[in-house]
Amino acid sequence: MADDAVLSELLVAVNASPDVVPLRLQVAGLLADRGRYTEALTHCTAALQHDPGNAEALTMLQLVSAALARPQDPEPPAPETPAPVSRPKDAFDWSAAEEQVADLVEPAFVQDQPPGTDPVGPGVDEDVERPAVRLDDVGGMTEVKQRLELAVLGPMRNPELARAFGKTIRGGLLLYGPPGCGKTFLARAVAGELGARFYPVGLSDVLDMYVGASERNLKEIFDVARRNAPCVLFFDEIDAIGQKRSQLRHSSSMRNTVNQLLTELDSVHGDNKGVFVLGATNHPWDVDSALRRPGRFDRMLLVLPPDPPARDAILRYHLRDRPLSGIDLQAVVRSTADFSGADLAHLCESATERALAESIATGSVRPVTMSDLQAALREVRPSTGPWFATARNVATFANSDGSYDDLVGYLRARKR
């Protein structure tokens, strides 16, 4: 009851001083401890509106979001309160004493556990699949495919020849580039090309608000990948899971998560044989430098907006099975430089919506025409511009080790 009184007082203080970020974060932490994640998320969001770069608020937001992403079990019905047992006035209250230590002493034995069940917790889902997609299904991206063939696919298909040249498949590959350009699809195609299983891992699969749970989740994820070898283990948004520890001075739990990821990638005992690790990020400059060292994500591959052949394939895919008339696809391809794959999908949806709205108004089907696509082009702009604005600064002032040479070459060629 005292804790609830403290929370009530803090909520009153927040209402009186809504701009005080530390106060909001304290309230968010207390709400999260009580399982009131939705309310905690509201306070985290408000804190970030006042201080967008606050590391503690970002960490709290990630933990609360991960907790909300987990399926919530329905609360069991409250047990019936037994009738009080009469006892002598001076007798020792054993029931009260047991209640006081109930959360300190665990049962000596775990019973009725099925074989293979981890009594510590539910663990992670073994969401492993065998993708049917291949690199041939990826439109365009000729240079990216060649780099993948040279650095990854060739040696993995020819292990004996690779050993003869002293080439070992160790470490991982980091895919980076603007959002919506197909990094996840490309990772899935790599697994399909190798005939390997594909294990995608997101932020909510790793982060947990309880101390030590995120590290345990990471270990279990790698154990699942090892059991399913050959396997492509794919970490999406790796910058959120493995962000720079220098930015995590106020979050020991996140620092420990990064340390655990480093340990699992190192695999000094060779446990990762048959496991190829891929990471994808829009912000490689936010990834901890230790993750970029040999044996970890020591190779980087720039995934750019789709080139003309890729844009042609993407547009054809999103316009399929729709009534069309008089579409000059090559003209649309020429008009969509710097569009990401997601932008192209949005373009097709916008053009279709115009034709659909007119069809509803007139009561007769009117196909999607070139004028619909031209109107959509005036509304839909490429979303990659802000990313290139940031990337240009990184390529200009933070490329001392040559990590971003591909990006520098692309920017020079396009004269951005």
Salt bridges, closest charged atoms under 4 A:
ASP4 OD1 - ARG34 NE 3.43
ASP19 OD1 - HIS50 NE2 3.35
GLU39 OE1 - ARG36 NH2 2.87
ASP93 OD2 - ARG87 NH2 3.18
GLU126 OE2 - ARG227 NH2 2.48
GLU129 OE1 - ARG188 NH1 2.60
GLU149 OE2 - ARG157 NH1 2.54
GLU160 OE2 - ARG163 NH2 2.36
GLU193 OE2 - ARG157 NH2 3.14
ASP208 OD2 - ARG70 NH1 3.06
GLU220 OE2 - ARG216 NE 3.73
ASP223 OD2 - LYS219 NZ 2.99
ASP223 OD1 - ARG226 NH1 2.98
GLU264 OE1 - ARG226 NH2 2.87
ASP266 OD2 - ARG296 NH2 2.73
ASP288 OD2 - ARG245 NE 3.11
ASP298 OD1 - ARG299 NE 3.45
ASP312 OD1 - ARG316 NE 2.73
ASP338 OD1 - ARG414 NH1 3.64
ASP338 OD1 - ARG416 NH2 2.56
GLU349 OE2 - ARG322 NH2 2.65
GLU358 OE1 - ARG366 NH2 2.80
ASP372 OD1 - ARG354 NE 3.99
ASP372 OD2 - ARG366 NH1 2.38
GLU379 OE2 - ARG354 NH1 3.88
ASP406 OD2 - ARG147 NH1 2.75
